[in-house]
């Protein structure tokens, strides 16, 4: 993903596996399995980049989701 993007995962008892994306003044939420937007919006180009990145890292995203405590797991790139 672009260096101007940030990714974070949050976990709670009612949340399905997902991650948040922050790009400039846009935010979006994507489910991990299947990879699809479930909230917010990004510019079309960034949306395609996020989806391609998430497909490549889907296994890692799911592993991180399972390992994270009931708080939040945050990473930036």
C-alpha positions in Angstrom: 0.0 0.0 0.0 1.1 3.6 -0.4 3.1 5.1 2.3 0.4 7.7 2.8 -2.1 5.0 3.8 -2.6 3.5 7.3 -4.2 0.2 8.2 -5.6 -0.8 11.6 -7.5 -3.8 12.9 -10.0 -3.5 15.7 -11.6 -6.4 17.5 -14.7 -6.8 19.7 -17.2 -9.4 20.5 -19.6 -8.3 17.7 -17.0 -7.5 15.0 -16.3 -9.8 12.1 -12.7 -9.8 11.0 -12.0 -6.5 9.4 -9.5 -3.7 9.0 -9.7 0.1 8.7 -7.9 2.1 6.1 -7.1 5.8 6.4 -6.1 7.8 3.3 -5.9 11.6 3.3 -9.4 12.7 4.4 -11.0 9.3 3.6 -11.6 6.3 5.8 -12.9 2.8 4.9 -13.5 -0.5 6.6 -12.9 -3.8 4.8 -13.8 -7.3 5.9 -11.0 -9.8 5.7 -12.9 -12.9 4.5 -14.2 -12.1 2.0 -12.2 -9.0 1.2 -14.9 -6.4 0.6 -15.7 -2.8 1.7 -18.2 -2.8 4.5 -18.1 0.9 5.4 -16.7 4.3 4.4 -15.2 5.1 1.1 -11.9 5.6 -0.7 -11.1 7.1 -4.1 -11.4 4.4 -6.7 -7.7 4.0 -7.3 -6.9 3.6 -3.6 -9.8 1.1 -3.3 -8.3 -1.1 -6.0 -4.8 -0.8 -4.3 -6.2 -1.7 -0.9 -8.1 -4.7 -2.3 -5.1 -6.0 -4.2 -2.9 -5.6 -1.1 -5.4 -7.3 1.2 -5.6 -10.3 -1.2 -1.9 -10.7 -1.1 -1.9 -10.4 2.8 -5.2 -12.1 3.6 -3.6 -14.9 5.5 -1.5 -12.5 7.6 -4.5 -10.3 8.3 -6.5 -13.3 9.5 -3.6 -14.5 11.7 -3.2 -11.0 13.2 -6.9 -10.9 13.9 -6.9 -14.2 15.7 -3.8 -13.2 17.7 -5.0 -9.8 18.7 -6.5 -9.3 22.2 -10.0 -7.9 22.5 -8.7 -4.4 22.1 -7.0 -3.2 18.9 -4.1 -4.3 16.8 -2.7 -1.4 14.8 -0.1 -1.3 12.0 0.9 1.5 9.7 2.6 1.2 6.3 
